[in-house]
Amino acid sequence: MKRYGDPKDLNQKYFDRPGAYAIIYSQKKILLTHQLKPLSELQLPGGGIDIGESPTAALHREALEETGWRISIVRRLGAYQRFTFMPEYNFHARKICHIFMARAIRKIEEPSEPYHSAYWTEPYDAIKKLASDGDAAFLKALLKA
């Protein structure tokens, strides 16, 4: 599996943290989530897959929590890994990021996830603004397809 970001520190213990994330589109725009804390950054909507939860169920839940939008998953695009410290959980993780393409269906509510807001942008602007190089690479590849 391709890695983005910093290499694995061989002196550090990492916990596997699988997650599901989506490139969500509507009317030629991409829906991102702006997470204000612990770091202010733009991300693909999504997050961790809970024990016993499928990647698609996690993605529907996370997209609604982070953006307030219901989505329709179109297809899985692939996966990548990255090694990072997760300050909100206070541990180092090998994040296994499953990336999907999805359509925005309907805004249901404001984001319920603390410090998150929905952010619509042009696709090529999103590539430059995404905090994760892996997320940006998947979006760039999708736009070239």
VEXMAR-68699 format. One record per residue: residue in one letter; chain; residue number from 0; x, y, z of N, C-alpha, C, O in turn. Coordinates in steps of 0.02 Angstrom, whole numbers, always signed. Example, Ala and Ser with C-alpha at 12.3 -4.5 7.8 and 13.67 -1.06 7.14 Angstrom:
site res A	chain A	n 0	n.u +660	n.v -284	n.w +390	ca.u +615	ca.v -225	ca.w +390	c.u +660	c.v -165	c.w +390	o.u +712	o.v -166	o.w +423
site res S	chain A	n 1	n.u +642	n.v -112	n.w +354	ca.u +684	ca.v -53	ca.w +357	c.u +645	c.v +2	c.w +394	o.u +670	o.v +57	o.w +402
***
This chain:
site res M	chain A	n 0	n.u +43	n.v -58	n.w +0	ca.u +0	ca.v +0	ca.w +0	c.u +45	c.v +62	c.w +0	o.u +94	o.v +66	o.w +38
site res K	chain A	n 1	n.u +29	n.v +109	n.w -43	ca.u +69	ca.v +169	ca.w -49	c.u +65	c.v +210	c.w +15	o.u +13	o.v +214	o.w +48
site res R	chain A	n 2	n.u +122	n.v +241	n.w +32	ca.u +125	ca.v +284	ca.w +91	c.u +133	c.v +356	c.w +69	o.u +169	o.v +371	o.w +21
site res Y	chain A	n 3	n.u +99	n.v +402	n.w +104	ca.u +108	ca.v +473	ca.w +96	c.u +130	c.v +502	c.w +163	o.u +113	o.v +475	o.w +216
site res G	chain A	n 4	n.u +166	n.v +557	n.w +161	ca.u +188	ca.v +589	ca.w +222	c.u +253	c.v +560	c.w +249	o.u +291	o.v +528	o.w +212
site res D	chain A	n 5	n.u +264	n.v +572	n.w +312	ca.u +326	ca.v +551	ca.w +344	c.u +334	c.v +475	c.w +344	o.u +284	o.v +439	o.w +349
site res P	chain A	n 6	n.u +396	n.v +451	n.w +339	ca.u +407	ca.v +378	ca.w +344	c.u +395	c.v +354	c.w +416	o.u +393	o.v +394	o.w +462
site res K	chain A	n 7	n.u +388	n.v +290	n.w +422	ca.u +379	ca.v +259	ca.w +488	c.u +442	c.v +269	c.w +529	o.u +497	o.v +256	o.w +505
site res D	chain A	n 8	n.u +434	n.v +292	n.w +590	ca.u +489	ca.v +297	ca.w +638	c.u +496	c.v +229	c.w +670	o.u +451	o.v +206	o.w +706
site res L	chain A	n 9	n.u +553	n.v +196	n.w +658	ca.u +562	ca.v +128	ca.w +683	c.u +566	c.v +124	c.w +759	o.u +559	o.v +70	o.w +788
site res N	chain A	n 10	n.u +577	n.v +180	n.w +792	ca.u +580	ca.v +182	ca.w +865	c.u +512	c.v +198	c.w +897	o.u +507	o.v +204	o.w +958
site res Q	chain A	n 11	n.u +461	n.v +205	n.w +856	ca.u +395	ca.v +224	ca.w +881	c.u +346	c.v +167	c.w +872	o.u +346	o.v +133	o.w +820
site res K	chain A	n 12	n.u +302	n.v +157	n.w +922	ca.u +248	ca.v +108	ca.w +915	c.u +188	c.v +143	c.w +884	o.u +169	o.v +198	o.w +906
site res Y	chain A	n 13	n.u +158	n.v +112	n.w +834	ca.u +100	ca.v +139	ca.w +799	c.u +41	c.v +92	c.w +808	o.u +49	o.v +31	o.w +808
site res F	chain A	n 14	n.u -18	n.v +121	n.w +815	ca.u -80	ca.v +82	ca.w +817	c.u -114	c.v +90	c.w +750	o.u -120	o.v +145	o.w +724
site res D	chain A	n 15	n.u -137	n.v +34	n.w +721	ca.u -174	ca.v +38	ca.w +658	c.u -240	c.v +75	c.w +671	o.u -277	o.v +59	o.w +718
site res R	chain A	n 16	n.u -255	n.v +123	n.w +628	ca.u -317	ca.v +161	ca.w +632	c.u -348	c.v +166	c.w +563	o.u -333	o.v +213	o.w +526
site res P	chain A	n 17	n.u -391	n.v +117	n.w +545	ca.u -423	ca.v +122	ca.w +479	c.u -476	c.v +176	c.w +478	o.u -511	o.v +188	o.w +528
site res G	chain A	n 18	n.u -482	n.v +209	n.w +421	ca.u -532	ca.v +261	ca.w +413	c.u -559	c.v +262	c.w +342	o.u -529	o.v +235	o.w +296
site res A	chain A	n 19	n.u -617	n.v +292	n.w +334	ca.u -650	ca.v +299	ca.w +269	c.u -660	c.v +374	c.w +255	o.u -685	o.v +410	o.w +298
site res Y	chain A	n 20	n.u -641	n.v +396	n.w +195	ca.u -643	ca.v +466	ca.w +176	c.u -672	c.v +471	c.w +106	o.u -667	o.v +424	o.w +67
site res A	chain A	n 21	n.u -702	n.v +528	n.w +90	ca.u -734	ca.v +534	ca.w +24	c.u -718	c.v +600	c.w -10	o.u -713	o.v +653	o.w +21
site res I	chain A	n 22	n.u -710	n.v +594	n.w -75	ca.u -711	ca.v +652	ca.w -120	c.u -784	c.v +660	c.w -138	o.u -812	o.v +623	o.w -179
site res I	chain A	n 23	n.u -816	n.v +710	n.w -108	ca.u -888	ca.v +721	ca.w -115	c.u -898	c.v +780	c.w -163	o.u -870	o.v +834	o.w -153
site res Y	chain A	n 24	n.u -939	n.v +768	n.w -214	ca.u -948	ca.v +821	ca.w -264	c.u -1022	c.v +838	c.w -273	o.u -1067	o.v +798	o.w -258
site res S	chain A	n 25	n.u -1033	n.v +899	n.w -297	ca.u -1099	ca.v +923	ca.w -316	c.u -1090	c.v +985	c.w -358	o.u -1055	o.v +1032	o.w -338
site res Q	chain A	n 26	n.u -1121	n.v +987	n.w -415	ca.u -1119	ca.v +1045	ca.w -459	c.u -1048	c.v +1071	c.w -470	o.u -1034	o.v +1130	o.w -464
site res K	chain A	n 27	n.u -1003	n.v +1025	n.w -487	ca.u -933	ca.v +1039	ca.w -504	c.u -892	c.v +1069	c.w -447	o.u -841	o.v +1100	o.w -458
site res K	chain A	n 28	n.u -915	n.v +1059	n.w -386	ca.u -877	ca.v +1080	ca.w -327	c.u -864	c.v +1020	c.w -282	o.u -899	o.v +969	o.w -286
site res I	chain A	n 29	n.u -813	n.v +1026	n.w -239	ca.u -794	ca.v +973	ca.w -193	c.u -809	c.v +997	c.w -122	o.u -796	o.v +1054	o.w -104
site res L	chain A	n 30	n.u -837	n.v +952	n.w -82	ca.u -853	ca.v +966	ca.w -13	c.u -796	c.v +942	c.w +32	o.u -780	o.v +883	o.w +33
site res L	chain A	n 31	n.u -767	n.v +990	n.w +68	ca.u -715	ca.v +974	ca.w +116	c.u -740	c.v +989	c.w +186	o.u -792	o.v +1022	o.w +194
site res T	chain A	n 32	n.u -704	n.v +966	n.w +236	ca.u -719	ca.v +986	ca.w +304	c.u -661	c.v +1027	c.w +330	o.u -602	o.v +1009	o.w +321
site res H	chain A	n 33	n.u -677	n.v +1082	n.w +362	ca.u -626	ca.v +1123	ca.w +394	c.u -627	c.v +1105	c.w +468	o.u -676	o.v +1117	o.w +503
site res Q	chain A	n 34	n.u -572	n.v +1075	n.w +491	ca.u -565	ca.v +1057	ca.w +561	c.u -522	c.v +1110	c.w +594	o.u -464	o.v +1120	o.w +575
site res L	chain A	n 35	n.u -550	n.v +1144	n.w +643	ca.u -515	ca.v +1200	ca.w +675	c.u -466	c.v +1177	c.w +728	o.u -413	o.v +1207	o.w +735
site res K	chain A	n 36	n.u -483	n.v +1124	n.w +766	ca.u -439	ca.v +1099	ca.w +819	c.u -431	c.v +1024	c.w +811	o.u -478	o.v +993	o.w +787
site res P	chain A	n 37	n.u -377	n.v +993	n.w +830	ca.u -318	ca.v +1022	ca.w +862	c.u -274	c.v +1062	c.w +815	o.u -235	o.v +1103	o.w +838
site res L	chain A	n 38	n.u -281	n.v +1052	n.w +750	ca.u -245	ca.v +1092	ca.w +700	c.u -296	c.v +1119	c.w +652	o.u -345	o.v +1085	o.w +636
site res S	chain A	n 39	n.u -287	n.v +1180	n.w +628	ca.u -333	ca.v +1208	ca.w +578	c.u -312	c.v +1182	c.w +510	o.u -260	o.v +1201	o.w +484
site res E	chain A	n 40	n.u -355	n.v +1139	n.w +480	ca.u -338	ca.v +1111	ca.w +414	c.u -401	c.v +1090	c.w +377	o.u -453	o.v +1075	o.w +406
site res L	chain A	n 41	n.u -394	n.v +1088	n.w +310	ca.u -447	ca.v +1063	ca.w +267	c.u -434	c.v +990	c.w +251	o.u -378	o.v +970	o.w +236
site res Q	chain A	n 42	n.u -487	n.v +951	n.w +255	ca.u -481	ca.v +878	ca.w +246	c.u -539	c.v +852	c.w +204	o.u -590	o.v +885	o.w +197
site res L	chain A	n 43	n.u -529	n.v +792	n.w +177	ca.u -586	ca.v +757	ca.w +148	c.u -630	c.v +736	c.w +207	o.u -605	o.v +715	o.w +259
site res P	chain A	n 44	n.u -696	n.v +741	n.w +200	ca.u -740	ca.v +718	ca.w +253	c.u -731	c.v +643	c.w +264	o.u -722	o.v +605	o.w +216
site res G	chain A	n 45	n.u -733	n.v +623	n.w +326	ca.u -725	ca.v +553	ca.w +343	c.u -689	c.v +546	c.w +409	o.u -674	o.v +595	o.w +443
site res G	chain A	n 46	n.u -675	n.v +484	n.w +427	ca.u -640	ca.v +472	ca.w +490	c.u -636	c.v +399	c.w +506	o.u -646	o.v +356	o.w +463
site res G	chain A	n 47	n.u -622	n.v +386	n.w +569	ca.u -609	ca.v +318	ca.w +591	c.u -667	c.v +271	c.w +584	o.u -725	o.v +289	o.w +593
site res I	chain A	n 48	n.u -650	n.v +209	n.w +569	ca.u -698	ca.v +155	ca.w +564	c.u -701	c.v +121	c.w +632	o.u -650	o.v +94	o.w +655
site res D	chain A	n 49	n.u -758	n.v +122	n.w +665	ca.u -765	ca.v +91	ca.w +731	c.u -766	c.v +15	c.w +725	o.u -783	o.v -12	o.w +672
site res I	chain A	n 50	n.u -749	n.v -18	n.w +778	ca.u -750	ca.v -92	ca.w +780	c.u -820	c.v -116	c.w +762	o.u -869	o.v -93	o.w +792
site res G	chain A	n 51	n.u -824	n.v -162	n.w +715	ca.u -888	ca.v -190	ca.w +693	c.u -925	c.v -149	c.w +641	o.u -978	o.v -169	o.w +617
site res E	chain A	n 52	n.u -897	n.v -92	n.w +623	ca.u -928	ca.v -47	ca.w +574	c.u -896	c.v -57	c.w +506	o.u -835	o.v -68	o.w +501
site res S	chain A	n 53	n.u -935	n.v -55	n.w +453	ca.u -907	ca.v -61	ca.w +385	c.u -878	c.v +7	c.w +364	o.u -898	o.v +59	o.w +391
site res P	chain A	n 54	n.u -832	n.v +7	n.w +316	ca.u -805	ca.v +71	ca.w +292	c.u -860	c.v +117	c.w +265	o.u -857	o.v +178	o.w +276
site res T	chain A	n 55	n.u -909	n.v +90	n.w +230	ca.u -961	ca.v +133	ca.w +202	c.u -1007	c.v +161	c.w +256	o.u -1028	o.v +219	o.w +252
site res A	chain A	n 56	n.u -1023	n.v +121	n.w +307	ca.u -1064	ca.v +146	ca.w +362	c.u -1026	c.v +201	c.w +399	o.u -1055	o.v +252	o.w +418
site res A	chain A	n 57	n.u -961	n.v +191	n.w +410	ca.u -921	ca.v +242	ca.w +443	c.u -919	c.v +306	c.w +402	o.u -923	o.v +361	o.w +430
site res L	chain A	n 58	n.u -913	n.v +299	n.w +337	ca.u -910	ca.v +358	ca.w +294	c.u -975	c.v +398	c.w +296	o.u -974	o.v +459	o.w +300
site res H	chain A	n 59	n.u -1032	n.v +364	n.w +293	ca.u -1096	ca.v +399	ca.w +298	c.u -1102	c.v +436	c.w +365	o.u -1122	o.v +494	o.w +367
site res R	chain A	n 60	n.u -1083	n.v +402	n.w +419	ca.u -1086	ca.v +433	ca.w +485	c.u -1040	c.v +493	c.w +491	o.u -1060	o.v +547	o.w +513
site res E	chain A	n 61	n.u -977	n.v +484	n.w +470	ca.u -927	ca.v +537	ca.w +477	c.u -944	c.v +597	c.w +432	o.u -936	o.v +654	o.w +453
site res A	chain A	n 62	n.u -967	n.v +585	n.w +371	ca.u -983	ca.v +640	ca.w +326	c.u -1040	c.v +682	c.w +356	o.u -1038	o.v +744	o.w +353
site res L	chain A	n 63	n.u -1090	n.v +650	n.w +384	ca.u -1145	ca.v +686	ca.w +415	c.u -1120	c.v +725	c.w +477	o.u -1138	o.v +784	o.w +485
site res E	chain A	n 64	n.u -1080	n.v +693	n.w +519	ca.u -1055	ca.v +727	ca.w +579	c.u -1012	c.v +788	c.w +562	o.u -1017	o.v +840	o.w +594
site res E	chain A	n 65	n.u -969	n.v +781	n.w +511	ca.u -920	ca.v +833	ca.w +495	c.u -946	c.v +888	c.w +449	o.u -921	o.v +944	o.w +449
site res T	chain A	n 66	n.u -996	n.v +872	n.w +408	ca.u -1020	ca.v +921	ca.w +358	c.u -1095	c.v +936	c.w +363	o.u -1117	o.v +988	o.w +341
site res G	chain A	n 67	n.u -1133	n.v +890	n.w +393	ca.u -1206	ca.v +898	ca.w +396	c.u -1241	c.v +873	c.w +333	o.u -1302	o.v +880	o.w +327
site res W	chain A	n 68	n.u -1204	n.v +843	n.w +286	ca.u -1232	ca.v +819	ca.w +223	c.u -1241	c.v +744	c.w +222	o.u -1199	o.v +706	o.w +247
site res R	chain A	n 69	n.u -1296	n.v +722	n.w +192	ca.u -1306	ca.v +652	ca.w +174	c.u -1272	c.v +642	c.w +106	o.u -1273	o.v +686	o.w +64
site res I	chain A	n 70	n.u -1242	n.v +584	n.w +97	ca.u -1206	ca.v +570	ca.w +35	c.u -1229	c.v +504	c.w +5	o.u -1261	o.v +462	o.w +37
site res S	chain A	n 71	n.u -1211	n.v +495	n.w -58	ca.u -1220	ca.v +431	ca.w -93	c.u -1152	c.v +410	c.w -118	o.u -1121	o.v +445	o.w -158
site res I	chain A	n 72	n.u -1129	n.v +352	n.w -95	ca.u -1063	ca.v +328	ca.w -115	c.u -1067	c.v +300	c.w -186	o.u -1109	o.v +257	o.w -200
site res V	chain A	n 73	n.u -1023	n.v +324	n.w -229	ca.u -1021	ca.v +303	ca.w -298	c.u -976	c.v +242	c.w -307	o.u -997	o.v +192	o.w -336
site res R	chain A	n 74	n.u -914	n.v +248	n.w -281	ca.u -867	ca.v +191	ca.w -286	c.u -807	c.v +203	c.w -242	o.u -792	o.v +259	o.w -222
site res R	chain A	n 75	n.u -772	n.v +148	n.w -229	ca.u -709	ca.v +151	ca.w -191	c.u -654	c.v +165	c.w -240	o.u -650	o.v +135	o.w -294
site res L	chain A	n 76	n.u -609	n.v +212	n.w -222	ca.u -554	ca.v +232	ca.w -266	c.u -489	c.v +196	c.w -248	o.u -446	o.v +187	o.w -292
site res G	chain A	n 77	n.u -481	n.v +176	n.w -186	ca.u -420	ca.v +143	ca.w -165	c.u -404	c.v +160	c.w -93	o.u -447	o.v +182	o.w -55
site res A	chain A	n 78	n.u -340	n.v +149	n.w -74	ca.u -319	ca.v +162	ca.w -5	c.u -246	c.v +181	c.w -4	o.u -208	o.v +166	o.w -50
site res Y	chain A	n 79	n.u -227	n.v +215	n.w +49	ca.u -157	ca.v +230	ca.w +61	c.u -146	c.v +230	c.w +137	o.u -194	o.v +227	o.w +176
site res Q	chain A	n 80	n.u -83	n.v +233	n.w +157	ca.u -67	ca.v +236	ca.w +228	c.u -24	c.v +297	c.w +243	o.u +12	o.v +322	o.w +200
site res R	chain A	n 81	n.u -28	n.v +319	n.w +305	ca.u +17	ca.v +372	ca.w +328	c.u +29	c.v +362	c.w +402	o.u -14	o.v +338	o.w +439
site res F	chain A	n 82	n.u +89	n.v +381	n.w +424	ca.u +109	ca.v +374	ca.w +493	c.u +107	c.v +443	c.w +525	o.u +139	o.v +490	o.w +500
site res T	chain A	n 83	n.u +70	n.v +450	n.w +580	ca.u +60	ca.v +516	ca.w +609	c.u +45	c.v +511	c.w +683	o.u +26	o.v +458	o.w +709
site res F	chain A	n 84	n.u +54	n.v +567	n.w +716	ca.u +33	ca.v +573	ca.w +786	c.u -38	c.v +602	c.w +786	o.u -51	o.v +651	o.w +751
site res M	chain A	n 85	n.u -82	n.v +572	n.w +824	ca.u -151	ca.v +596	ca.w +829	c.u -161	c.v +629	c.w +897	o.u -174	o.v +595	o.w +946
site res P	chain A	n 86	n.u -154	n.v +696	n.w +900	ca.u -157	ca.v +730	ca.w +965	c.u -224	c.v +723	c.w +1001	o.u -226	o.v +723	o.w +1062
site res E	chain A	n 87	n.u -278	n.v +716	n.w +963	ca.u -343	ca.v +709	ca.w +995	c.u -350	c.v +643	c.w +1033	o.u -392	o.v +637	o.w +1078
site res Y	chain A	n 88	n.u -309	n.v +592	n.w +1015	ca.u -310	ca.v +528	ca.w +1049	c.u -245	c.v +515	c.w +1088	o.u -240	o.v +466	o.w +1125
site res N	chain A	n 89	n.u -196	n.v +558	n.w +1079	ca.u -131	ca.v +554	ca.w +1112	c.u -94	c.v +488	c.w +1097	o.u -66	o.v +458	o.w +1142
site res F	chain A	n 90	n.u -95	n.v +467	n.w +1032	ca.u -54	ca.v +410	ca.w +1012	c.u -32	c.v +418	c.w +939	o.u -59	o.v +457	o.w +901
site res H	chain A	n 91	n.u +18	n.v +378	n.w +922	ca.u +43	ca.v +376	ca.w +853	c.u +4	c.v +322	c.w +816	o.u -10	o.v +268	o.w +843
site res A	chain A	n 92	n.u -14	n.v +338	n.w +754	ca.u -56	ca.v +291	ca.w +716	c.u -28	c.v +279	c.w +647	o.u +2	o.v +323	o.w +615
site res R	chain A	n 93	n.u -39	n.v +219	n.w +624	ca.u -33	ca.v +202	ca.w +553	c.u -104	c.v +208	c.w +527	o.u -144	o.v +162	o.w +534
site res K	chain A	n 94	n.u -118	n.v +265	n.w +497	ca.u -186	ca.v +276	ca.w +470	c.u -191	c.v +241	c.w +403	o.u -151	o.v +253	o.w +357
site res I	chain A	n 95	n.u -240	n.v +199	n.w +397	ca.u -255	ca.v +163	ca.w +335	c.u -317	c.v +198	c.w +307	o.u -373	o.v +188	o.w +331
site res C	chain A	n 96	n.u -307	n.v +238	n.w +255	ca.u -359	ca.v +282	ca.w +229	c.u -392	c.v +253	c.w +167	o.u -361	o.v +251	o.w +113
site res H	chain A	n 97	n.u -453	n.v +231	n.w +173	ca.u -493	ca.v +205	ca.w +117	c.u -528	c.v +265	c.w +86	o.u -565	o.v +301	o.w +120
site res I	chain A	n 98	n.u -517	n.v +276	n.w +22	ca.u -544	ca.v +335	ca.w -12	c.u -600	c.v +315	c.w -60	o.u -594	o.v +268	o.w -99
site res F	chain A	n 99	n.u -655	n.v +351	n.w -55	ca.u -715	ca.v +339	ca.w -96	c.u -732	c.v +403	c.w -135	o.u -711	o.v +458	o.w -118
site res M	chain A	n 100	n.u -770	n.v +394	n.w -188	ca.u -801	ca.v +449	ca.w -223	c.u -875	c.v +448	c.w -204	o.u -906	o.v +394	o.w -202
site res A	chain A	n 101	n.u -904	n.v +507	n.w -189	ca.u -974	ca.v +510	ca.w -169	c.u -1007	c.v +574	c.w -194	o.u -973	o.v +623	o.w -209
site res R	chain A	n 102	n.u -1073	n.v +572	n.w -200	ca.u -1112	ca.v +631	ca.w -219	c.u -1144	c.v +660	c.w -156	o.u -1168	o.v +623	o.w -113
site res A	chain A	n 103	n.u -1146	n.v +725	n.w -152	ca.u -1184	ca.v +758	ca.w -99	c.u -1257	c.v +754	c.w -117	o.u -1276	o.v +771	o.w -173
site res I	chain A	n 104	n.u -1299	n.v +731	n.w -71	ca.u -1370	ca.v +722	ca.w -85	c.u -1411	c.v +780	c.w -56	o.u -1449	o.v +813	o.w -91
site res R	chain A	n 105	n.u -1403	n.v +791	n.w +9	ca.u -1445	ca.v +842	ca.w +42	c.u -1414	c.v +862	c.w +107	o.u -1389	o.v +821	o.w +146
site res K	chain A	n 106	n.u -1415	n.v +927	n.w +120	ca.u -1392	ca.v +951	ca.w +185	c.u -1447	c.v +940	c.w +236	o.u -1504	o.v +963	o.w +226
site res I	chain A	n 107	n.u -1431	n.v +905	n.w +290	ca.u -1479	ca.v +886	ca.w +341	c.u -1476	c.v +934	c.w +401	o.u -1527	o.v +953	o.w +429
site res E	chain A	n 108	n.u -1415	n.v +953	n.w +419	ca.u -1404	ca.v +991	ca.w +480	c.u -1336	c.v +1025	c.w +477	o.u -1298	o.v +1015	o.w +430
site res E	chain A	n 109	n.u -1321	n.v +1064	n.w +527	ca.u -1254	ca.v +1091	ca.w +534	c.u -1209	c.v +1035	c.w +560	o.u -1234	o.v +988	o.w +592
site res P	chain A	n 110	n.u -1144	n.v +1038	n.w +548	ca.u -1100	ca.v +986	ca.w +574	c.u -1106	c.v +978	c.w +649	o.u -1108	o.v +1027	o.w +686
site res S	chain A	n 111	n.u -1110	n.v +915	n.w +671	ca.u -1116	ca.v +902	ca.w +743	c.u -1048	c.v +887	c.w +775	o.u -1041	o.v +888	o.w +836
site res E	chain A	n 112	n.u -998	n.v +874	n.w +734	ca.u -930	ca.v +861	ca.w +759	c.u -900	c.v +927	c.w +782	o.u -898	o.v +975	o.w +743
site res P	chain A	n 113	n.u -877	n.v +931	n.w +844	ca.u -848	ca.v +994	ca.w +869	c.u -790	c.v +1018	c.w +825	o.u -749	o.v +978	o.w +801
site res Y	chain A	n 114	n.u -787	n.v +1083	n.w +814	ca.u -734	ca.v +1116	ca.w +777	c.u -731	c.v +1099	c.w +703	o.u -679	o.v +1107	o.w +671
site res H	chain A	n 115	n.u -786	n.v +1074	n.w +674	ca.u -789	ca.v +1058	ca.w +603	c.u -841	c.v +1103	c.w +568	o.u -892	o.v +1121	o.w +597
site res S	chain A	n 116	n.u -826	n.v +1120	n.w +506	ca.u -874	ca.v +1155	ca.w +465	c.u -867	c.v +1131	c.w +393	o.u -813	o.v +1110	o.w +372
site res A	chain A	n 117	n.u -921	n.v +1136	n.w +355	ca.u -921	ca.v +1115	ca.w +285	c.u -891	c.v +1171	c.w +243	o.u -901	o.v +1230	o.w +257
site res Y	chain A	n 118	n.u -854	n.v +1151	n.w +191	ca.u -819	ca.v +1200	ca.w +149	c.u -822	c.v +1176	c.w +76	o.u -791	o.v +1125	o.w +59
site res W	chain A	n 119	n.u -858	n.v +1212	n.w +34	ca.u -862	ca.v +1196	ca.w -38	c.u -808	c.v +1233	c.w -75	o.u -795	o.v +1292	o.w -61
site res T	chain A	n 120	n.u -775	n.v +1200	n.w -123	ca.u -722	ca.v +1232	ca.w -161	c.u -717	c.v +1201	c.w -231	o.u -743	o.v +1146	o.w -244
site res E	chain A	n 121	n.u -682	n.v +1236	n.w -274	ca.u -667	ca.v +1210	ca.w -341	c.u -619	c.v +1151	c.w -334	o.u -575	o.v +1153	o.w -291
site res P	chain A	n 122	n.u -626	n.v +1098	n.w -375	ca.u -584	ca.v +1039	ca.w -368	c.u -509	c.v +1053	c.w -371	o.u -472	o.v +1026	o.w -330
site res Y	chain A	n 123	n.u -486	n.v +1094	n.w -418	ca.u -414	ca.v +1106	ca.w -423	c.u -389	c.v +1149	c.w -365	o.u -330	o.v +1144	o.w -346
site res D	chain A	n 124	n.u -431	n.v +1191	n.w -336	ca.u -412	ca.v +1227	ca.w -275	c.u -407	c.v +1180	c.w -216	o.u -363	o.v +1188	o.w -173
site res A	chain A	n 125	n.u -450	n.v +1130	n.w -214	ca.u -449	ca.v +1081	ca.w -159	c.u -383	c.v +1044	c.w -156	o.u -357	o.v +1031	o.w -102
site res I	chain A	n 126	n.u -355	n.v +1028	n.w -214	ca.u -291	ca.v +992	ca.w -216	c.u -238	c.v +1031	c.w -177	o.u -199	o.v +1002	o.w -140
site res K	chain A	n 127	n.u -236	n.v +1096	n.w -187	ca.u -186	ca.v +1138	ca.w -154	c.u -201	c.v +1149	c.w -81	o.u -155	o.v +1162	o.w -41
site res K	chain A	n 128	n.u -264	n.v +1144	n.w -61	ca.u -284	ca.v +1161	ca.w +7	c.u -286	c.v +1102	c.w +55	o.u -284	o.v +1111	o.w +116
site res L	chain A	n 129	n.u -291	n.v +1041	n.w +29	ca.u -296	ca.v +982	ca.w +73	c.u -234	c.v +973	c.w +115	o.u -178	o.v +979	o.w +90
site res A	chain A	n 130	n.u -243	n.v +958	n.w +179	ca.u -187	ca.v +949	ca.w +225	c.u -149	c.v +884	c.w +211	o.u -89	o.v +881	o.w +223
site res S	chain A	n 131	n.u -183	n.v +833	n.w +187	ca.u -152	ca.v +768	ca.w +175	c.u -130	c.v +760	c.w +102	o.u -171	o.v +768	o.w +57
site res D	chain A	n 132	n.u -67	n.v +745	n.w +92	ca.u -41	ca.v +733	ca.w +25	c.u -76	c.v +674	c.w -8	o.u -85	o.v +673	o.w -69
site res G	chain A	n 133	n.u -94	n.v +624	n.w +32	ca.u -129	ca.v +566	ca.w +4	c.u -198	c.v +584	c.w -22	o.u -217	o.v +562	o.w -76
site res D	chain A	n 134	n.u -235	n.v +623	n.w +16	ca.u -301	ca.v +646	ca.w -6	c.u -294	c.v +686	c.w -71	o.u -333	o.v +676	o.w -118
site res A	chain A	n 135	n.u -245	n.v +731	n.w -73	ca.u -234	ca.v +773	ca.w -132	c.u -216	c.v +730	c.w -193	o.u -239	o.v +744	o.w -248
site res A	chain A	n 136	n.u -176	n.v +678	n.w -183	ca.u -156	ca.v +634	ca.w -238	c.u -216	c.v +597	c.w -267	o.u -221	o.v +589	o.w -328
site res F	chain A	n 137	n.u -261	n.v +574	n.w -224	ca.u -320	ca.v +539	ca.w -248	c.u -366	c.v +586	c.w -287	o.u -394	o.v +567	o.w -338
site res L	chain A	n 138	n.u -374	n.v +647	n.w -263	ca.u -416	ca.v +695	ca.w -298	c.u -384	c.v +713	c.w -365	o.u -420	o.v +718	o.w -415
site res K	chain A	n 139	n.u -320	n.v +724	n.w -367	ca.u -284	ca.v +740	ca.w -429	c.u -292	c.v +683	c.w -479	o.u -305	o.v +696	o.w -538
site res A	chain A	n 140	n.u -284	n.v +622	n.w -458	ca.u -292	ca.v +564	ca.w -503	c.u -363	c.v +558	c.w -529	o.u -374	o.v +542	o.w -587
site res L	chain A	n 141	n.u -412	n.v +572	n.w -486	ca.u -482	ca.v +569	ca.w -507	c.u -497	c.v +622	c.w -560	o.u -533	o.v +608	o.w -608
site res L	chain A	n 142	n.u -470	n.v +682	n.w -552	ca.u -482	ca.v +735	ca.w -600	c.u -449	c.v +722	c.w -667	o.u -472	o.v +746	o.w -719
site res K	chain A	n 143	n.u -395	n.v +683	n.w -667	ca.u -360	ca.v +666	ca.w -730	c.u -395	c.v +609	c.w -767	o.u -385	o.v +600	o.w -827
site res A	chain A	n 144	n.u -434	n.v +570	n.w -730	ca.u -466	ca.v +510	ca.w -760	c.u -519	c.v +530	c.w -811	o.u -550	o.v +486	o.w -841
***
